[in-house]
Amino acid sequence: MQLRETITQAIYSLAVNRLRSWLTIMGVAVGVFSIIAVMTALDAIDKSVETGLTSLGANTFQIQKNPATVFGSGHSRNFYANRKDITYKQALLFRKSMGTSARNIGFTITSPANLAKYANRTTNPDVTMTGGDENFSASNGYTIATGRNLSETDIRSARNIAVIGSELAATLFPSGENPQNKLIKVNGDVYSVAGVFDKKGAAFGQSQDNFVLIPITRYLDHINEKSSLNITVEAPSRKEYPHVIDRAIGNMRLARGLTVKDINDFEIRTNESLIDSFRDIKSAISTGAFIISFMALLTAGVGIMNIMLVSVTERTKEIGIRKSIGAPRTTILRQFLFEALFLSIAGGLIGIIIGIAAGNIVALKFNLPPIFPLLWITVSMIVCSVIGIAFGLFPAWKAANLNPVEALRPK
């Protein structure tokens, strides 16, 4: 009963000074919000990375000019920008030298922002134009829904034909209209639709079905001949995967004309390397967010101590009266500790709610279900409790040790 009365009195005392209490609570909420929002967003991106990497396949890797991320590579962006592009001639030489050691070797090159038209229908300027060869679908996990895939003849002749993604097909040809052999215009160039890919879904928050695939030779001849190719290699099995990577590195060095003394001027991108790169970025961001949040919480803790000291000063007479009629020191101590603790926990709860909401905007962007970082929620509440007690202890001790005679003496 005494504990309940102490808690009730603490809540009443905070309610009397609502504005001051709310300002103190919001100071704690800001610190908690920053860590919860960042960690929720990072968890969403982490899940998106894991989902997106399934598009490469377990036995697949890519060879490209630049790494997936420059972070943690030890080199600047200029270092990679100065590399020579991977040319179509080099890619063909690489494929020839690999022989039968790989199951599939496909070439791709892309430009992300394009506008497609058919009749009076026009898309947003977010259609990806992809130049690829006959192995594109097998190397990248696509299957044909209707029509046909690109053929070797299409590649050799640089024909103006296209295979389109299911999302683009639904935009340009609604109501089940058959796109096959229809003429579409992409950035002013006309292509005949040879087929439509099955739906693949999103990866890394981006649609994999809103694109146009044309022969890579036509892409290089009519769109951008000075572009670097990506080479996708599929190993026959997981057992042979490391051997195929080693052989691919050697053959790519030969295709690029590198000598024994030259370092590799290309990157091997595997599922594992991309995950490791993201983990490094996530760790750095998490550490930075935690440090910033901890400093914000410390500042909020100082604010709690300051407010509680002011409260002790303002309520000196109240404390003196309570002690003079028999209130024990422990009761006074607990009441002021509860006030500091309630301020800190209330700020933590508000920060958690707003932080989860903000972080899940990223999850929504990546088409993921709601994410609740239980570990960081628990850590935040523990930290808030510790800060409330630590920074409220001195004001509470000061209030509990007031001399009632001195407290009631007229000022």
SULZI-V843686 format. One record per residue. N is the residue number from 0. SS is DSSP state (a for helix, b for strand, c for the rest). NEAR is the number of other ideal C-beta (glycine too) atoms within 12 Angstrom. Layout:
N/SS/NEAR  N/SS/NEAR
This chain:
0/c/7  1/a/14  2/a/14  3/a/13  4/a/17  5/a/28  6/a/21  7/a/18  8/a/27  9/a/36  10/a/22  11/a/20  12/a/32  13/a/34  14/a/18  15/a/17  16/c/22  17/a/14  18/a/13  19/a/24  20/a/31  21/a/19  22/a/21  23/a/39  24/a/35  25/a/26  26/a/35  27/a/47  28/a/35  29/a/28  30/a/41  31/a/48  32/a/37  33/a/34  34/a/44  35/a/44  36/a/36  37/a/34  38/a/40  39/a/42  40/a/35  41/a/33  42/a/35  43/a/34  44/a/30  45/a/31  46/a/30  47/a/32  48/a/32  49/a/23  50/a/26  51/a/29  52/a/29  53/a/22  54/a/28  55/c/34  56/c/26  57/c/18  58/c/26  59/b/39  60/b/40  61/b/36  62/b/43  63/b/33  64/c/31  65/c/28  66/c/29  67/c/32  68/c/24  69/c/19  70/c/21  71/c/18  72/c/19  73/c/11  74/c/19  75/c/12  76/a/14  77/a/10  78/a/17  79/a/24  80/a/15  81/c/13  82/c/23  83/c/21  84/c/26  85/c/32  86/c/25  87/a/34  88/a/20  89/a/29  90/a/42  91/a/23  92/a/23  93/a/36  94/a/31  95/a/17  96/a/23  97/a/32  98/c/14  99/c/15  100/c/26  101/b/34  102/b/24  103/b/30  104/b/42  105/b/40  106/b/43  107/b/39  108/b/38  109/b/30  110/b/25  111/b/17  112/b/17  113/b/33  114/c/27  115/b/40  116/b/26  117/b/30  118/c/15  119/c/7  120/b/22  121/b/20  122/c/31  123/c/18  124/c/17  125/c/21  126/b/37  127/b/34  128/b/40  129/b/42  130/b/41  131/b/44  132/c/42  133/c/28  134/c/31  135/a/43  136/a/33  137/a/24  138/a/34  139/a/37  140/c/28  141/c/35  142/c/21  143/b/25  144/b/24  145/b/24  146/b/28  147/c/24  148/c/34  149/c/43  150/c/23  151/a/15  152/a/17  153/a/31  154/a/31  155/a/16  156/a/15  157/c/24  158/c/25  159/c/25  160/b/34  161/b/47  162/b/44  163/b/47  164/c/42  165/a/28  166/a/30  167/a/41  168/a/39  169/a/24  170/a/30  171/a/36  172/c/28  173/c/15  174/c/11  175/c/10  176/c/19  177/c/17  178/c/36  179/c/23  180/c/19  181/c/28  182/b/21  183/b/39  184/b/26  185/b/38  186/c/25  187/c/14  188/b/24  189/b/22  190/b/41  191/b/28  192/b/36  193/b/33  194/b/34  195/b/40  196/b/40  197/c/23  198/c/21  199/c/26  200/c/25  201/b/22  202/b/25  203/c/28  204/c/23  205/b/24  206/b/29  207/c/31  208/c/30  209/c/34  210/b/39  211/b/52  212/b/49  213/b/45  214/b/40  215/a/40  216/a/32  217/a/35  218/a/41  219/a/29  220/a/21  221/a/24  222/c/28  223/c/21  224/c/20  225/c/15  226/c/27  227/c/31  228/c/42  229/b/38  230/b/46  231/b/41  232/b/44  233/b/33  234/b/31  235/c/19  236/c/17  237/c/18  238/c/11  239/c/20  240/a/28  241/a/18  242/a/20  243/a/33  244/a/29  245/a/19  246/a/28  247/a/39  248/a/29  249/a/22  250/a/30  251/a/37  252/a/26  253/a/22  254/a/31  255/a/30  256/c/16  257/c/20  258/c/11  259/c/8  260/c/7  261/c/15  262/c/16  263/c/24  264/c/29  265/c/37  266/b/32  267/b/33  268/b/29  269/c/31  270/a/27  271/a/22  272/a/25  273/a/32  274/a/25  275/a/22  276/a/25  277/a/30  278/a/22  279/a/22  280/a/24  281/a/27  282/a/19  283/a/19  284/a/26  285/a/30  286/a/18  287/a/19  288/a/31  289/a/26  290/a/18  291/a/22  292/a/37  293/a/24  294/a/19  295/a/30  296/a/39  297/a/24  298/a/22  299/a/40  300/a/37  301/a/25  302/a/33  303/a/48  304/a/33  305/a/24  306/a/37  307/a/44  308/a/26  309/a/22  310/a/32  311/a/33  312/a/19  313/a/18  314/c/30  315/a/27  316/a/20  317/a/27  318/a/35  319/a/24  320/a/18  321/a/28  322/a/29  323/a/19  324/c/13  325/c/11  326/c/26  327/c/15  328/a/22  329/a/19  330/a/26  331/a/37  332/a/31  333/a/29  334/a/41  335/a/45  336/a/33  337/a/35  338/a/47  339/a/48  340/a/35  341/a/36  342/a/47  343/a/46  344/a/33  345/a/34  346/a/43  347/a/43  348/a/25  349/a/29  350/a/40  351/a/37  352/a/23  353/a/25  354/a/37  355/a/33  356/a/22  357/a/26  358/a/37  359/a/27  360/a/20  361/a/29  362/a/29  363/a/19  364/a/18  365/c/32  366/c/21  367/c/28  368/c/14  369/c/19  370/c/32  371/c/22  372/c/31  373/a/16  374/a/17  375/a/34  376/a/27  377/a/17  378/a/24  379/a/43  380/a/28  381/a/19  382/a/34  383/a/45  384/a/30  385/a/25  386/a/38  387/a/39  388/a/31  389/a/26  390/a/37  391/a/43  392/a/27  393/a/24  394/a/37  395/a/36  396/a/25  397/a/27  398/a/42  399/a/28  400/c/20  401/c/31  402/c/17  403/a/24  404/a/13  405/a/16  406/a/27  407/a/19  408/c/13  409/c/9  410/c/9
